[in-house]
């Protein structure tokens, strides 16, 4: 179930941050 939390821009920024963090983890390996 989708729960809307914060504005759409905030959710987008959070998603980008999560992907960026995951990407860094893969690079650092």
C-alpha positions in Angstrom: 0.0 0.0 0.0 1.4 3.4 -1.1 1.6 5.9 1.7 2.2 9.5 0.5 4.8 11.2 2.7 6.0 14.7 2.0 5.9 16.4 -1.4 6.5 14.8 -4.7 9.8 16.6 -5.1 10.9 15.4 -1.7 10.1 11.8 -2.6 12.0 12.2 -5.9 15.0 13.6 -4.1 14.9 10.7 -1.6 14.7 8.1 -4.4 17.7 9.7 -6.2 19.7 9.7 -2.9 18.9 6.0 -2.3 20.0 5.1 -5.9 23.1 7.2 -5.6 24.0 5.6 -2.2 23.5 2.1 -3.7 25.7 3.1 -6.7 28.5 4.2 -4.4 28.3 1.0 -2.4 28.7 -1.0 -5.7 31.7 1.1 -6.8 33.4 0.7 -3.4 32.5 -3.0 -3.5 
